[in-house]
Amino acid sequence: MKTTHNYFDVYYQPGDNPVFCYRSELLVYEETFTSGMLVASGYNAAGYPLNVLSGFPSRINHTAFTEPSAFNIEIDGQSIDYDLKFVDFITEKSEDHIEAVLTLDSNIKPVRLKIHTLLDGTQMFTRYIEIENLSDENLALSRVSLLSGGIEDTYKASMTDEREPSKFYSLGYFDNDSWGREGEFAWHDILPGCTSVDTRFGRSRYRHPIVFIRNNLMGTTYFAQIAWSGGCRFTVDYNANFEKHPSYISFKAEITSYNPMAVIRANENFVLPEVYMGVVAGGLDEAVNEMHAHIRKSVLDLPEADGSACLVGSGMGAEHDMSVETSKAFIRQFAEMGAEIFIIDAGWQCPPQPNIDWYGYNGTNIPNAERYPNGILELSDYCHEYGMKFALWVEIERLGNLAKVREKHLEWISNNIYGTKCDGYIDFTIPEAAEWAENELARIITEYKLDLLRVDYNMDSNLYFAMRDTGTGRKECISLHHFNAVYKMYRSLKRRFPNVIFENCAGGGGRTDLGMMKAFNHTWVSDWQKAPRSVTITNGMTMALPPERVDRLFAGMGSHSFGTLDLQMRNTMLGHMSLNVVAPAATEPNKCQMDFVKHSVDVYKNFIRSFLPECLVFHHTPEASRCLSDGNCVIEIAAPDATKGAIGVFTLTLAKRENYTVIPKGIDPAKNYKVTLDNSGSTFTVSGYEISVSGIRVNIPNSMSSELILYEAE
């Protein structure tokens, strides 16, 4: 079913137990203020308010849930989910969204809560909470669930003869949190009891904070993301019953860290991270595309840099000698390929001998005079002569042990929970440190005339949760205050330099969350570029983020040794394309190789890029482990109006067959399509109805190879 993304409304029902009904397209979510609590009252994915039958409302029975509150907050170890006083409920409506603010006062602590809900016509909403300290004392925040409470109560016995409770619900998330294993999506049976999915706190940092909950009986899918770079946890509580009693399923989206999580200063207004929640009557593809629609419209909405989400990137770093001569040779090679941006990666701060110690020199932020005797603007000017934009890599949030600023400001380096200095990790809760970092980035952008700034972040997640006295007389975890200050810096810089492209990276995909991404045009999602995992990373991370925001690399970081040339290239063509060199500076590129690269970049620029910024994405083979065991992966992107699309068909290791039939999901059966098989260049015309029934058959005779299918309505 097609939706228009133009309906949003708040249906407020006042009274002794006021109800707040949030409607966005076909999403309905309701909350009730009753007995001093704001409780979750249920969802609907077909547009019906839960009191559509006024005498028989379908709201869930909140008393059946142990923790029915729509949020969980503890102040000084005391829960303030209950004994609340209703103060106000207001809405503000604009042309493209509506925002509601519910104000509640605690009778337990001197705290005012403002619950913000933003609706924009997609089947996902934004929620965040303000905590205002109304006292002259500091208050310790010790627990936060940004969104919680019951989702459903279901009488399964009336729907099926199946009695195994694990069959009724599935939980989807990225299985692995390790470096180079980003985006490994899998469905898991939800067993009775509590299931939690954690990222960063007590875990590594490479799991994007996203989950899907699928009701296998009803065909509905819930989906959520937390916009936070620190510790996150999703918890699903499944209270499975049968026969006369319904089963209950509830949900929490939490922030995690050591306690206290933050000290809220006297009279401070503290804003918690955003969480995004949605539901569709449909499967993973419908959920992902509604999520992407919301992200594009209401989350990643800072100024764009003239189409920057899709410009073809290229670059070089410490894997090469980085001399001026080599850099110029690679600029010429990249220009021939069709690149539009040239990035000098880590190493430009270091002397050329003996080895490039970019980690130790980090924070120096001055081009090494021995490496660039005429200054780095020589390369900037050379890029511009070839019609390419110029960029530098910077890691501003960590100071290497060779950086002079570290010697001068050792007090900026945070302490871990054992009281020892972290590895160069700057504590942004120190105002002088945060001010230095922003001013330094502004200087780099201005002085070196950057068209693009690549930001890196090479930290272990255990460093995020340092403890210190931040001037309140009591210890607190720095995570919440620290990352709020980091976000503030990058968003300030993006507003100051709206025409500069901001590219995010964090040792690969260590910080791809939407809290960070709000200030960035696109992001590196992994440093692992070797097939077959490079393909499953693209597959998974284009669920979490819209494809045009997902950086994928051709011919770098060892990828040239794994898979065919076409597989390596096509893995980049369904996201944001980045190129590496195909030949050393001392020799000419292979003409056959270069011809294929130029052809592929041309297809990307002139066909795929025309619809990529608003594309729908379909994951024909969503689960990473299944892709690897079956030996194939299929990813499709399509224009929302079904006028054109591209399908990457990838064979992985130990591919079990040569022939594949792909049924496109982005076509309109009423249209006729010109279909191109890129391997041979063959084209044919076929009706949308025919390919929606019979599919498109392709032959890929070997493992670690690919076919690119292009279709366009006639």
C-alpha positions as CSV (number, residue, x, y, z in Angstrom):
1,M,0.0,0.0,0.0
2,K,1.4,3.4,-1.0
3,T,1.3,6.2,1.5
4,T,1.8,9.9,1.0
5,H,3.5,10.9,4.2
6,N,1.4,14.0,4.5
7,Y,-1.0,13.2,7.4
8,F,-0.2,13.9,11.0
9,D,-2.4,14.8,13.9
10,V,-2.7,14.7,17.7
11,Y,-6.1,13.7,19.0
12,Y,-6.2,14.9,22.6
13,Q,-9.0,13.5,24.8
14,P,-9.1,15.5,28.1
15,G,-10.8,14.4,31.3
16,D,-10.0,12.7,34.6
17,N,-7.7,10.3,32.7
18,P,-6.6,12.3,29.6
19,V,-5.5,10.4,26.5
20,F,-2.9,11.6,24.0
21,C,-3.4,9.9,20.6
22,Y,-0.5,10.5,18.2
23,R,-1.3,9.8,14.5
24,S,1.2,9.9,11.7
25,E,0.1,8.4,8.3
26,L,-1.2,5.0,9.5
27,L,0.8,4.9,12.7
28,V,-1.3,5.4,15.9
29,Y,0.3,5.5,19.4
30,E,-1.6,6.4,22.5
31,E,-0.7,7.3,26.1
32,T,-2.9,7.9,29.1
33,F,-2.3,9.9,32.2
34,T,-3.9,8.0,35.0
35,S,-3.3,7.7,38.7
36,G,-0.4,10.1,38.5
37,M,1.4,8.1,35.7
38,L,1.8,8.5,32.0
39,V,1.3,5.0,30.7
40,A,1.7,3.4,27.2
41,S,-1.8,2.5,26.0
42,G,-0.9,0.7,22.7
43,Y,-0.3,1.0,19.0
44,N,-2.2,0.6,15.8
45,A,-0.6,0.2,12.3
46,A,-3.8,0.8,10.2
47,G,-4.7,4.3,11.3
48,Y,-7.4,3.6,13.9
49,P,-7.5,5.5,17.1
50,L,-7.8,3.0,19.9
51,N,-11.2,4.3,20.9
52,V,-12.6,4.0,17.4
53,L,-15.4,1.9,19.0
54,S,-16.0,4.4,21.8
55,G,-17.7,1.9,24.1
56,F,-15.0,-0.7,23.6
57,P,-11.6,0.9,23.3
58,S,-8.8,-1.4,22.3
59,R,-6.2,0.2,24.6
60,I,-4.0,-2.3,26.4
61,N,-4.6,-2.9,30.1
62,H,-1.6,-1.1,31.6
63,T,-2.2,-2.7,35.0
64,A,-1.1,-6.0,33.5
65,F,2.4,-4.7,33.1
66,T,4.9,-4.4,35.9
67,E,6.3,-1.2,34.6
68,P,3.6,0.4,32.4
69,S,5.1,3.9,32.4
70,A,5.9,5.5,29.0
71,F,9.3,6.4,30.4
72,N,11.5,5.5,33.4
73,I,13.5,8.2,35.3
74,E,15.2,7.9,38.6
75,I,16.5,11.0,40.5
76,D,18.8,10.4,43.5
77,G,17.8,6.7,43.3
78,Q,14.1,7.5,43.5
79,S,11.7,6.6,40.7
80,I,9.6,9.6,39.5
81,D,7.5,7.5,37.0
82,Y,4.6,7.9,39.3
83,D,3.0,10.5,41.6
84,L,3.1,13.1,38.8
85,K,0.9,16.1,38.4
86,F,-0.6,17.1,35.0
87,V,0.4,20.7,34.2
88,D,-0.2,21.3,30.5
89,F,-0.5,19.8,27.0
90,I,0.2,21.9,23.9
91,T,0.7,21.3,20.2
92,E,2.4,23.3,17.5
93,K,1.7,22.5,13.9
94,S,3.6,23.6,10.8
95,E,3.4,22.6,7.2
96,D,5.5,19.5,7.5
97,H,5.1,18.3,11.1
98,I,3.4,18.7,14.4
99,E,5.1,18.7,17.8
100,A,3.2,18.0,21.1
101,V,4.6,18.9,24.5
102,L,3.2,17.3,27.7
103,T,4.3,18.9,30.9
104,L,4.2,17.0,34.2
105,D,5.5,17.9,37.6
106,S,6.8,15.4,40.1
107,N,5.4,15.4,43.6
108,I,8.4,13.3,44.8
109,K,11.3,15.4,43.5
110,P,11.5,19.1,42.6
111,V,11.5,18.2,38.9
112,R,9.4,19.3,35.9
113,L,9.2,16.9,32.9
114,K,8.4,18.0,29.3
115,I,7.6,15.1,27.0
116,H,8.1,16.0,23.4
117,T,6.6,14.0,20.5
118,L,7.2,15.0,16.9
119,L,5.0,13.6,14.0
120,D,5.8,14.2,10.4
121,G,3.5,12.0,8.3
122,T,5.8,9.0,8.3
123,Q,5.0,5.9,10.4
124,M,7.7,6.8,12.9
125,F,7.8,9.4,15.6
126,T,10.4,11.3,17.5
127,R,10.3,11.4,21.3
128,Y,12.6,13.2,23.8
129,I,12.3,14.4,27.4
130,E,13.4,17.6,29.1
131,I,14.2,17.4,32.8
132,E,14.0,20.7,34.6
133,N,15.6,20.9,38.1
134,L,13.3,23.4,39.9
135,S,15.5,23.4,43.0
136,D,18.7,25.1,44.2
137,E,20.2,21.7,44.8
138,N,22.0,19.3,42.4
139,L,20.1,16.2,41.5
140,A,21.6,12.8,40.4
141,L,20.1,11.1,37.4
142,S,20.4,7.4,38.0
143,R,18.1,5.7,35.4
144,V,16.6,6.6,32.1
145,S,14.3,4.8,29.7
146,L,13.5,7.2,26.9
147,L,10.4,5.3,25.8
148,S,8.9,2.2,27.5
149,G,5.8,0.4,28.5
150,G,3.4,-2.1,27.0
151,I,3.2,-2.6,23.2
152,E,0.6,-5.4,22.8
153,D,-1.6,-7.8,24.6
154,T,-2.6,-10.7,22.4
155,Y,-5.0,-13.6,22.8
156,K,-2.9,-16.1,20.7
157,A,-5.2,-19.1,21.5
158,S,-8.0,-17.5,19.4
159,M,-5.7,-17.1,16.4
160,T,-3.6,-20.3,16.1
161,D,-3.2,-23.8,17.3
162,E,0.5,-23.2,17.7
163,R,1.5,-23.5,21.4
164,E,5.3,-22.8,21.2
165,P,5.6,-19.2,22.6
166,S,8.9,-18.5,20.8
167,K,7.1,-18.7,17.4
168,F,4.9,-15.7,17.9
169,Y,7.5,-12.8,18.0
170,S,10.9,-12.2,16.4
171,L,13.5,-9.6,17.4
172,G,15.8,-8.2,14.7
173,Y,19.1,-6.5,15.4
174,F,22.8,-6.5,14.5
175,D,24.3,-9.6,16.1
176,N,27.9,-8.5,16.3
177,D,29.4,-5.5,18.1
178,S,33.0,-6.0,17.0
179,W,35.1,-3.9,14.7
180,G,34.7,-5.0,11.1
181,R,31.4,-6.8,11.8
182,E,29.0,-4.0,11.5
183,G,25.5,-4.5,10.1
184,E,25.2,-8.3,10.7
185,F,21.5,-8.4,10.8
186,A,19.6,-11.4,12.1
187,W,16.1,-12.3,13.3
188,H,15.9,-14.1,16.6
189,D,12.9,-15.8,18.3
190,I,11.7,-13.9,21.3
191,L,11.6,-16.3,24.2
192,P,9.4,-15.7,27.3
193,G,11.1,-13.4,29.7
194,C,13.4,-10.5,29.1
195,T,15.7,-10.1,26.1
196,S,18.2,-7.2,26.0
197,V,20.4,-5.8,23.2
198,D,23.2,-3.6,24.4
199,T,25.7,-1.4,22.7
200,R,28.8,0.3,23.9
201,F,28.4,0.2,27.7
202,G,30.0,-3.1,28.7
203,R,30.2,-3.9,25.0
204,S,32.3,-2.9,22.0
205,R,31.0,0.1,20.0
206,Y,30.3,-1.3,16.5
207,R,26.6,-2.2,17.0
208,H,24.3,0.5,15.7
209,P,21.4,1.1,18.2
210,I,18.5,-0.3,16.3
211,V,15.9,-3.0,16.8
212,F,12.9,-4.5,15.0
213,I,10.1,-6.4,16.8
214,R,8.0,-8.6,14.5
215,N,4.6,-10.0,15.4
216,N,4.5,-13.2,13.4
217,L,0.8,-13.7,14.0
218,M,-0.4,-10.3,13.0
219,G,2.2,-9.3,10.4
220,T,3.1,-6.0,12.1
221,T,6.7,-4.8,12.7
222,Y,7.8,-2.3,15.3
223,F,11.1,-0.5,14.8
224,A,13.2,1.8,16.9
225,Q,16.5,3.7,17.0
226,I,18.2,5.6,19.9
227,A,20.1,8.7,18.8
228,W,23.0,8.3,21.2
229,S,26.7,7.7,21.0
230,G,27.1,6.4,24.5
231,G,25.6,3.3,26.2
232,C,22.2,2.1,24.9
233,R,20.0,-0.9,25.6
234,F,16.8,-2.2,24.1
235,T,14.8,-4.6,26.3
236,V,11.8,-6.7,25.3
237,D,9.8,-8.3,28.1
238,Y,7.6,-11.1,26.8
239,N,5.0,-12.4,29.4
240,A,3.7,-15.4,27.4
241,N,0.3,-16.8,28.4
242,F,-2.3,-19.0,26.7
243,E,-6.0,-20.0,26.6
244,K,-7.9,-17.6,28.8
245,H,-5.2,-15.1,29.4
246,P,-3.5,-12.8,26.9
247,S,0.3,-12.6,26.4
248,Y,1.9,-9.3,27.1
249,I,4.9,-7.7,25.4
250,S,6.6,-4.5,26.5
251,F,9.6,-2.5,25.5
252,K,12.3,-0.2,26.8
253,A,14.8,2.1,25.0
254,E,17.3,2.9,27.7
255,I,20.5,5.0,28.2
256,T,23.1,3.0,30.1
257,S,26.3,4.0,32.0
258,Y,27.7,4.0,35.5
259,N,25.6,5.8,38.0
260,P,24.9,8.6,38.5
261,M,24.5,9.0,34.8
262,A,24.6,12.7,35.2
263,V,24.2,15.4,37.8
264,I,21.6,17.9,36.8
265,R,22.7,21.2,38.2
266,A,20.5,23.5,40.2
267,N,17.9,25.2,38.0
268,E,19.3,23.4,34.9
269,N,17.1,22.2,32.1
270,F,18.6,18.9,30.9
271,V,17.6,17.4,27.6
272,L,17.7,13.6,27.1
273,P,18.6,11.9,23.8
274,E,16.0,11.3,21.2
275,V,14.4,8.0,20.5
276,Y,12.5,7.1,17.3
277,M,9.7,4.5,17.3
278,G,7.5,3.3,14.5
279,V,5.1,0.5,13.5
280,V,3.9,-0.8,10.1
281,A,1.5,-3.5,9.0
282,G,4.2,-5.1,7.0
283,G,7.6,-6.6,7.1
284,L,11.2,-5.5,7.2
285,D,11.3,-3.6,3.9
286,E,8.2,-1.6,4.8
287,A,9.7,-0.8,8.3
288,V,13.1,0.2,6.9
289,N,11.6,2.5,4.2
290,E,9.3,4.2,6.7
291,M,12.3,4.7,9.0
292,H,14.3,6.2,6.2
293,A,11.5,8.5,5.3
294,H,11.4,9.8,8.9
295,I,15.2,10.1,9.1
296,R,15.4,12.1,5.9
297,K,12.5,14.4,6.8
298,S,13.0,15.1,10.5
299,V,16.3,13.8,11.8
300,L,19.1,14.5,9.3
301,D,17.8,17.9,8.3
302,L,20.7,20.3,8.8
303,P,21.9,22.3,5.7
304,E,23.1,20.2,2.8
305,A,26.2,21.0,0.7
306,D,25.0,21.2,-2.9
307,G,24.1,17.6,-3.4
308,S,27.0,16.4,-1.2
309,A,25.2,13.3,0.0
310,C,26.1,11.7,-3.4
311,L,29.4,13.2,-4.6
312,V,31.9,10.6,-5.5
313,G,34.7,10.5,-2.9
314,S,38.3,9.4,-3.2
315,G,41.4,9.5,-1.1
316,M,44.7,8.3,0.2
317,G,46.4,7.9,3.6
318,A,49.1,6.2,5.4
319,E,48.9,3.1,3.2
320,H,50.8,5.2,0.6
321,D,53.9,7.3,0.9
322,M,51.7,10.5,0.9
323,S,54.4,12.5,-0.9
324,V,53.3,15.5,-2.9
325,E,54.3,13.8,-6.1
326,T,52.3,10.6,-5.2
327,S,49.4,12.7,-4.1
328,K,49.3,14.6,-7.5
329,A,49.6,11.3,-9.4
330,F,46.6,9.9,-7.5
331,I,44.6,13.1,-8.0
332,R,45.1,12.7,-11.7
333,Q,44.1,9.0,-11.5
334,F,41.0,9.8,-9.4
335,A,40.0,12.6,-11.8
336,E,40.2,10.1,-14.7
337,M,38.0,7.7,-12.7
338,G,35.4,10.4,-12.2
339,A,35.9,11.2,-8.6
340,E,34.6,14.6,-7.4
341,I,36.4,14.9,-4.0
342,F,40.0,14.1,-3.0
343,I,40.6,13.4,0.7
344,I,44.0,13.3,2.4
345,D,43.5,10.8,5.2
346,A,45.5,10.2,8.5
347,G,49.2,11.0,8.2
348,W,49.3,14.6,6.9
349,Q,50.4,15.9,10.4
350,C,53.4,13.5,10.5
351,P,57.0,13.7,9.2
352,P,57.7,11.3,6.3
353,Q,60.3,9.2,8.2
354,P,60.8,6.8,9.8
355,N,57.1,5.7,9.8
356,I,53.8,7.6,9.8
357,D,52.7,7.7,13.4
358,W,49.3,9.3,12.8
359,Y,48.1,8.0,16.1
360,G,50.8,9.6,18.1
361,Y,50.7,12.9,16.3
362,N,47.0,13.2,16.5
363,G,45.9,16.7,17.7
364,T,48.9,18.5,16.1
365,N,46.6,19.6,13.2
366,I,49.4,21.3,11.3
367,P,50.5,20.0,7.9
368,N,54.1,18.6,8.3
369,A,56.4,21.1,6.7
370,E,58.9,18.4,5.6
371,R,56.1,16.4,3.9
372,Y,54.5,19.5,2.3
373,P,57.3,22.1,1.8
374,N,55.0,24.4,-0.1
375,G,52.1,24.0,2.3
376,I,49.1,21.7,1.8
377,L,47.2,24.3,-0.2
378,E,49.4,23.3,-3.1
379,L,47.4,20.1,-3.2
380,S,44.1,21.9,-2.7
381,D,44.9,24.1,-5.7
382,Y,45.9,21.0,-7.7
383,C,42.6,19.3,-6.9
384,H,40.6,22.3,-8.0
385,E,42.5,22.4,-11.3
386,Y,41.1,18.9,-12.0
387,G,37.6,20.0,-10.9
388,M,37.7,18.1,-7.6
389,K,36.9,19.3,-4.1
390,F,39.6,19.1,-1.4
391,A,39.3,17.5,2.0
392,L,41.3,16.6,5.1
393,W,41.0,13.9,7.8
394,V,40.9,15.1,11.4
395,E,40.5,13.4,14.7
396,I,39.8,16.2,17.2
397,E,38.4,14.3,20.2
398,R,41.7,12.5,21.0
399,L,45.2,13.8,21.6
400,G,48.2,11.7,20.7
401,N,51.2,11.5,23.0
402,L,53.3,13.5,20.5
403,A,50.9,16.4,20.3
404,K,52.1,19.5,22.2
405,V,48.6,20.5,23.2
406,R,48.4,17.3,25.2
407,E,51.5,18.3,27.2
408,K,50.0,21.8,27.9
409,H,46.6,20.5,28.8
410,L,46.9,17.2,30.5
411,E,43.9,18.1,32.7
412,W,41.7,17.8,29.6
413,I,42.3,14.0,29.4
414,S,39.6,12.2,31.3
415,N,40.2,9.6,34.0
416,N,38.7,6.1,33.8
417,I,36.8,4.6,36.7
418,Y,40.1,3.4,38.2
419,G,41.4,7.0,38.4
420,T,44.1,6.6,35.6
421,K,44.3,8.8,32.5
422,C,42.4,7.6,29.4
423,D,44.3,7.2,26.1
424,G,44.2,10.8,25.0
425,Y,40.4,11.0,25.4
426,I,39.4,14.6,25.7
427,D,36.7,15.3,28.3
428,F,34.2,17.7,26.6
429,T,32.5,18.5,29.9
430,I,35.5,20.8,30.4
431,P,34.4,24.0,28.6
432,E,37.9,25.1,27.7
433,A,38.6,21.7,26.0
434,A,35.3,21.8,24.0
435,E,36.0,25.4,23.0
436,W,39.5,24.6,21.8
437,A,38.2,21.7,19.7
438,E,35.6,23.7,18.0
439,N,37.9,26.6,17.3
440,E,40.6,24.2,16.0
441,L,38.2,22.6,13.6
442,A,37.0,26.0,12.4
443,R,40.6,27.0,11.9
444,I,41.4,23.9,9.9
445,I,38.3,24.3,7.7
446,T,39.1,28.0,7.0
447,E,42.9,28.0,6.8
448,Y,43.2,24.9,4.6
449,K,40.1,25.9,2.5
450,L,38.3,22.6,3.0
451,D,35.4,21.6,0.9
452,L,35.0,18.4,3.0
453,L,35.9,17.6,6.6
454,R,36.4,13.9,7.5
455,V,36.1,13.4,11.2
456,D,37.5,10.2,12.8
457,Y,37.1,8.9,16.4
458,N,39.5,6.0,17.4
459,M,38.5,5.2,21.0
460,D,37.5,2.1,22.9
461,S,34.0,2.3,24.2
462,N,35.2,1.7,27.8
463,L,36.7,5.2,27.7
464,Y,33.3,6.8,27.2
465,F,32.2,6.3,30.8
466,A,34.9,8.1,32.7
467,M,33.9,9.3,36.2
468,R,34.8,12.8,37.5
469,D,33.6,15.5,39.8
470,T,32.4,18.1,37.3
471,G,32.0,20.9,39.8
472,T,29.0,19.6,41.7
473,G,30.8,18.1,44.6
474,R,29.9,14.6,43.6
475,K,31.2,12.1,41.1
476,E,29.2,11.5,37.9
477,C,29.7,9.6,34.7
478,I,30.7,12.1,32.0
479,S,29.0,10.3,29.1
480,L,25.7,12.2,28.9
481,H,27.2,15.7,29.4
482,H,30.2,14.8,27.2
483,F,28.3,13.6,24.1
484,N,25.8,16.5,24.4
485,A,28.8,18.8,24.2
486,V,30.3,16.9,21.2
487,Y,26.9,17.1,19.4
488,K,26.7,20.8,20.2
489,M,30.1,21.4,18.7
490,Y,29.5,19.6,15.4
491,R,26.1,21.1,14.9
492,S,27.5,24.5,15.6
493,L,30.2,24.0,13.0
494,K,27.8,22.7,10.4
495,R,25.7,25.8,10.9
496,R,28.8,28.0,10.6
497,F,30.0,26.1,7.4
498,P,26.8,24.9,5.7
499,N,28.6,24.5,2.3
500,V,31.3,22.3,3.7
501,I,30.6,18.5,3.5
502,F,30.9,16.8,6.9
503,E,31.9,13.1,6.7
504,N,31.7,11.0,9.8
505,C,34.0,8.1,10.7
506,A,34.8,6.3,14.0
507,G,37.5,3.7,13.4
508,G,35.0,2.5,10.7
509,G,31.4,2.2,12.0
510,G,31.9,2.9,15.7
511,R,29.6,5.9,15.9
512,T,26.9,5.8,13.2
513,D,24.0,6.6,15.5
514,L,21.5,9.3,14.6
515,G,22.6,11.6,17.4
516,M,26.0,11.9,15.8
517,M,24.7,11.9,12.2
518,K,22.5,15.0,12.7
519,A,25.5,17.1,11.9
520,F,27.0,15.0,9.1
521,N,26.2,14.5,5.4
522,H,27.3,10.8,5.3
523,T,29.3,8.3,7.3
524,W,31.9,5.6,7.0
525,V,30.0,2.5,8.3
526,S,33.0,0.1,8.4
527,D,36.7,-0.2,7.9
528,W,36.2,-3.8,6.7
529,Q,36.2,-3.6,2.9
530,K,37.0,-7.3,2.0
531,A,34.3,-9.5,0.5
532,P,32.2,-11.3,1.4
533,R,31.7,-9.3,4.6
534,S,31.9,-6.0,2.8
535,V,28.7,-7.0,1.1
536,T,26.8,-8.0,4.2
537,I,27.9,-4.8,5.9
538,T,26.3,-2.8,3.0
539,N,23.3,-5.0,3.3
540,G,22.8,-4.4,7.0
541,M,23.9,-0.7,7.4
542,T,21.5,0.4,4.6
543,M,18.8,-0.8,7.0
544,A,20.0,1.5,9.8
545,L,20.7,4.5,7.5
546,P,19.4,5.7,4.2
547,P,21.8,4.4,1.4
548,E,23.0,7.8,0.3
549,R,24.4,8.3,3.9
550,V,26.3,5.0,3.8
551,D,29.9,5.3,2.6
552,R,31.3,2.3,0.8
553,L,34.8,1.9,-0.6
554,F,36.1,0.5,-3.9
555,A,39.7,-0.8,-4.2
556,G,41.1,0.2,-0.8
557,M,41.9,-1.4,2.6
558,G,42.7,-4.8,1.1
559,S,39.5,-5.2,-0.9
560,H,41.4,-5.6,-4.1
561,S,42.5,-9.1,-3.0
562,F,38.9,-10.4,-2.4
563,G,36.3,-10.9,-5.1
564,T,36.0,-9.8,-8.6
565,L,36.5,-6.2,-9.8
566,D,32.8,-6.0,-10.5
567,L,31.8,-7.2,-7.0
568,Q,34.0,-4.6,-5.4
569,M,32.7,-1.8,-7.5
570,R,29.0,-2.7,-7.3
571,N,29.1,-2.9,-3.5
572,T,29.8,0.8,-3.5
573,M,27.2,1.7,-6.1
574,L,24.2,1.1,-3.9
575,G,25.3,3.7,-1.3
576,H,27.7,6.7,-1.2
577,M,30.6,5.9,-3.5
578,S,34.2,6.2,-2.5
579,L,37.2,5.3,-4.6
580,N,40.8,4.2,-4.0
581,V,43.6,3.8,-6.5
582,V,43.8,1.0,-9.0
583,A,47.6,1.4,-9.8
584,P,50.7,2.7,-8.0
585,A,51.8,6.2,-8.8
586,A,54.8,4.9,-10.7
587,T,52.8,3.1,-13.4
588,E,49.8,3.7,-15.7
589,P,46.4,2.1,-14.7
590,N,45.3,-1.0,-16.6
591,K,43.1,0.3,-19.4
592,C,40.6,-2.6,-19.2
593,Q,40.3,-2.0,-15.4
594,M,40.0,1.8,-15.8
595,D,37.4,1.5,-18.5
596,F,35.2,-0.6,-16.2
597,V,35.7,1.8,-13.3
598,K,34.8,4.8,-15.5
599,H,31.7,3.0,-16.9
600,S,30.6,2.2,-13.4
601,V,31.1,5.7,-12.0
602,D,29.2,7.0,-15.0
603,V,26.3,4.7,-14.3
604,Y,26.4,5.8,-10.7
605,K,26.4,9.5,-11.5
606,N,23.9,9.6,-14.4
607,F,21.5,6.9,-13.4
608,I,21.7,5.8,-9.7
609,R,22.4,9.2,-8.3
610,S,19.2,10.6,-9.9
611,F,17.1,8.8,-7.4
612,L,19.5,7.7,-4.6
613,P,18.8,10.6,-2.2
614,E,15.1,9.6,-1.9
615,C,15.3,5.9,-2.8
616,L,13.5,3.0,-1.4
617,V,15.7,0.1,-0.4
618,F,14.8,-3.6,-0.5
619,H,16.8,-6.3,1.2
620,H,15.9,-9.5,-0.6
621,T,18.4,-11.4,1.6
622,P,18.4,-9.5,4.9
623,E,20.1,-11.9,7.3
624,A,23.9,-11.9,7.2
625,S,24.5,-15.5,8.3
626,R,22.0,-16.7,5.7
627,C,23.7,-14.7,3.0
628,L,27.0,-16.3,3.9
629,S,25.6,-19.8,4.2
630,D,23.6,-19.6,1.0
631,G,26.4,-17.8,-0.9
632,N,24.4,-14.9,-2.2
633,C,23.1,-11.5,-1.4
634,V,20.6,-9.3,-3.2
635,I,20.1,-5.6,-2.6
636,E,17.8,-3.3,-4.5
637,I,17.3,0.5,-4.5
638,A,14.4,2.1,-6.4
639,A,12.8,5.5,-7.1
640,P,9.7,6.0,-5.0
641,D,7.6,6.5,-8.1
642,A,8.8,3.2,-9.5
643,T,10.4,4.8,-12.6
644,K,13.8,3.3,-12.2
645,G,15.9,1.1,-9.9
646,A,19.1,-0.9,-9.5
647,I,19.6,-4.4,-8.1
648,G,23.0,-5.8,-7.0
649,V,23.1,-9.6,-7.2
650,F,26.2,-10.8,-5.4
651,T,27.6,-14.3,-5.2
652,L,29.7,-14.8,-2.0
653,T,32.0,-17.6,-1.0
654,L,31.0,-21.1,-1.8
655,A,28.1,-20.0,-4.0
656,K,25.8,-22.9,-4.5
657,R,24.4,-22.1,-7.9
658,E,25.0,-20.1,-11.1
659,N,21.4,-19.0,-12.0
660,Y,19.4,-16.6,-10.0
661,T,15.9,-15.3,-10.5
662,V,15.3,-11.9,-8.9
663,I,11.8,-10.4,-8.6
664,P,12.2,-6.6,-8.3
665,K,10.2,-5.0,-5.5
666,G,10.4,-1.4,-6.7
667,I,8.5,-1.8,-10.0
668,D,5.0,-0.9,-11.0
669,P,3.1,-3.8,-12.7
670,A,1.3,-1.2,-14.9
671,K,4.5,0.2,-16.4
672,N,6.8,-1.2,-19.1
673,Y,10.5,-1.3,-18.3
674,K,13.8,-1.2,-20.2
675,V,16.1,-3.7,-18.3
676,T,19.9,-3.7,-18.6
677,L,22.2,-6.5,-17.4
678,D,25.4,-4.6,-16.8
679,N,27.8,-7.6,-17.2
680,S,26.9,-8.0,-20.9
681,G,25.3,-4.7,-21.6
682,S,22.2,-6.5,-22.9
683,T,18.9,-4.7,-22.8
684,F,15.4,-5.8,-23.2
685,T,11.9,-4.4,-22.7
686,V,9.4,-6.2,-20.5
687,S,6.2,-5.4,-18.7
688,G,6.2,-4.7,-15.0
689,Y,3.6,-7.3,-14.5
690,E,5.7,-9.9,-16.2
691,I,8.8,-9.3,-14.1
692,S,6.7,-9.0,-11.0
693,V,5.5,-12.6,-11.7
694,S,8.4,-14.3,-13.4
695,G,11.3,-12.1,-12.3
696,I,14.6,-11.4,-14.0
697,R,17.0,-14.4,-14.5
698,V,20.7,-13.8,-14.3
699,N,23.7,-16.1,-14.6
700,I,26.8,-15.6,-12.3
701,P,29.0,-18.7,-12.9
702,N,31.5,-18.1,-10.0
703,S,31.8,-17.2,-6.4
704,M,32.6,-13.7,-5.2
705,S,31.2,-12.1,-8.3
706,S,28.1,-10.0,-9.2
707,E,25.5,-8.8,-11.7
708,L,24.0,-5.3,-11.7
709,I,20.5,-5.0,-13.0
710,L,19.2,-1.6,-14.0
711,Y,15.6,-1.0,-14.9
712,E,13.8,2.2,-16.1
713,A,10.2,2.8,-17.0
714,E,9.5,3.6,-20.7
